[in-house]
Amino acid sequence: MKYANLFAGLAVLCLLAGSAYAVAKLVPAEVDEKTCTGCGKCIDRCPEGAISFNENGLAKVDGDKCTGCGKCTKACPFEALTISGSS
């Protein structure tokens, strides 16, 4: 039991990290179709391959693949992508 506190601390860290990931999965990116120009910079930046073009040539996000990392929002020069619940 020499390392009981260490294991307890690591367990708490794992739970916190897992909870943060779970929360991010609940808030996928959203596309404002009025602002999107279809430039594709968000598609290139998405590490999960969660963004593609819709039938109108605009970005669309697959909520099942999106982790909510926000990389697409930073890549978009027109600020057409947002993470749900953020301003």
C-alpha positions in Angstrom: 0.0 0.0 0.0 3.0 2.2 -0.3 1.8 3.7 -3.6 -1.9 3.9 -2.7 -2.0 7.7 -2.8 -0.1 7.8 -6.1 -2.6 5.3 -7.7 -5.5 7.3 -6.3 -4.1 10.5 -7.8 -3.5 8.9 -11.2 -7.1 7.6 -11.1 -8.4 11.1 -10.5 -6.3 12.5 -13.3 -7.6 9.8 -15.7 -11.2 10.5 -14.7 -10.7 14.3 -15.2 -9.1 13.8 -18.6 -11.8 11.4 -19.7 -14.5 13.8 -18.5 -12.9 16.6 -20.5 -12.9 14.5 -23.6 -16.5 13.4 -23.0 -17.6 17.0 -22.6 -15.8 18.0 -25.9 -17.5 15.1 -27.7 -20.9 16.7 -26.6 -20.1 20.0 -28.3 -19.2 19.4 -31.9 -18.4 22.3 -34.3 -21.3 24.0 -36.2 -21.2 25.7 -39.6 -22.9 29.0 -40.3 -23.9 28.4 -43.9 -24.5 32.1 -44.4 -20.8 32.8 -43.7 -19.1 29.7 -45.1 -17.6 30.2 -48.6 -16.5 26.6 -49.1 -12.8 27.4 -49.1 -12.0 24.0 -47.5 -9.4 25.3 -45.0 -11.4 23.7 -42.1 -11.4 20.4 -43.9 -7.7 20.4 -44.3 -7.2 21.3 -40.6 -9.6 18.8 -39.0 -7.6 15.9 -37.5 -10.6 13.6 -37.3 -11.8 14.0 -40.9 -15.2 15.2 -39.5 -15.7 18.0 -42.0 -16.7 17.6 -45.7 -18.6 19.5 -48.3 -22.3 19.4 -48.5 -24.3 19.3 -51.8 -24.0 23.1 -52.0 -20.2 23.1 -51.7 -20.3 24.4 -48.1 -18.6 22.8 -45.0 -20.6 20.3 -43.0 -19.6 18.6 -39.7 -20.1 15.0 -38.9 -21.1 15.2 -35.2 -20.2 11.6 -34.6 -16.6 12.2 -35.7 -16.1 15.7 -34.3 -14.2 15.9 -31.0 -14.8 19.6 -30.5 -11.1 20.4 -30.6 -11.7 23.7 -32.3 -8.9 23.5 -34.8 -11.4 24.1 -37.6 -12.6 27.3 -36.0 -9.1 28.7 -35.9 -8.5 27.7 -39.5 -11.6 29.4 -40.9 -10.8 32.9 -42.2 -14.5 33.8 -42.2 -15.3 32.5 -38.7 -18.0 30.3 -40.2 -17.4 27.5 -37.7 -18.0 27.7 -34.0 -18.0 25.2 -31.1 -21.6 24.8 -29.8 -22.3 26.8 -26.7 -19.4 29.2 -27.4 -19.6 32.7 -28.7 
